[in-house]
Amino acid sequence: MATEPPLNDTDQSRSGPTIIPRADHNISRANISPNALKVLYRLKSAGYEAFLVGGSVRDLLLGKHPKDFDVATNARPEEMRQLFRNCRLIGRRFRLAHVRFGREVVEVATFRGMGTEGDDERVHSESGRILRDNVYGSIDEDVWRRDFTANALYYNIADFSVWDYVGGMDDIRSRTLRLIGDPETRYREDPVRMLRAVRFAAKLDFTLAPETAAPLVPLGHHLAHVPPARLFDEILKLFQAGFAVRSFELLLEHDLFRYLFASTQQSLEGPDGAAALEFIKRGLANTDDRVHAEKPVTPMFLFAVFLWFPIKELAERLRAEGRGDVEAMLEASQRIVAAQQAQSALPKRFGEPMKEMLAMQYRFLEQRGPRAAKLLAHKRFRAAYDFLLLRARCGEVDEAIAEFWTEVQAMTPEEQRKAFGLKRPRRRRRRSHEHRASADAAP
């Protein structure tokens, strides 16, 4: 069914949605989480409106399998807490209900309204960023508060139709990511929307609409006002979900990467920029491969990939001042990570192991003696070894060194001793029972 053209301004005069009946879309309840259906049906039975909304509707229409299912309703948070015993209210900026079913959480949000001038429940900073937003309204208002047209489709549990106010169905068909409302205003309200635009374009393989992409470069500096802890979370969403390489390319294209990793941006613009770019892309490709293979990934390795060149460059300057290799690497890691904290707060539980892992890179150059042998038992060995392989693929380390550490892991203990040049441990001779007895009897 045809929909109206997408909205590119803040005009809210369009009062009604285009309703796509069940026969004209491909969403099936068989592909919706049973727990999300329980929430939808209980809200409906209690007399409330209940819609599946956001990324789950978008992904279902694209034939994907959503990981999370969000619900929108006209029930207030306090009413939801009475309706669901397994409900917990969270959030100060946006009040939400989390309905928990074991490990699965269904997020339920009350329809948000536009608010009025001076409303105490909607507060902006001087730059226009939303600080608090607990103004409730109807679905006709809620849609204008959502970010992208592809994320603003509502699946109605009452009759299984899809409600489209902003041309989201057409944008999904054309694989276009389009911001709802005036892009500059929306980015100022929440600068993280700029990162979300990049993330969704990379994840969905969508093209940014021209009016959505245009303000990214001039408004990127507003990301400096976002709390570092929130930026850390956005970095993980960008780079640990299987589309890290494309996210990185789009961040560079729209000049947003510098607001996440300033020291790395300097390396990319420096004399070794081409080598830094290749190293990062190879590291991110490795992360994408691990995600697609359902192997674990860690922020420790991700941040090491991004910060390696600025750390390495600083360590080289410190060595020129007379510092030892490991000392210079540890000091450089400490300084670069401290500077990074001002942009995206890397928790200590990731930062400290990362420093260890990078310092171990010098120890891989040692292939003889007990110190080298002990490296195999180090708790960071596997991560440090993977980082060594990445460096070898980029030509930073002799391939023979990487091959040695690859082969030695498959050796028997005796073969490892020979490889490290260790002598067999000398066995202490056991004295006979008679010899010990005579020795004890001696005066």
Secondary structure, DSSP 8 states (H G I E B T S, - for coil): --------S--------EEE-GGGS---GGGS-HHHHHHHHHHHHTT--EEEETHHHHHHHTT---S--EEEESS-HHHHHHH-TTEEEE-SSS-EEEEEETTEEEEEEE-B----TT-TTEEE-TTS-EEEE--B--HHHHGGGSSBGGG-EEEETTTTEEEESSSHHHHHHTTEE-BSS-HHHHHHH-THHHHHHHHHHHHHT-EE-HHHHTTHHHHGGGGGGS-HHHHHHHHHHHHSSS-HHHHHHHHHHTT-GGGT-HHHHHHHTSTTHHHHHHHHHHHHHHHHHHHHTT----HHHHHHHHHHHHHHHHHHHHHHTT--HHHHHHHHHHHHHHHHTTTS---HHHHHHHHHHHHHHHHTT--SSHHHHHGGG-TTHHHHHHHHHHHHHTTSS-HHHHHHHHHHTTS-HHHHHHHTT-----------HHHHHHHHH--
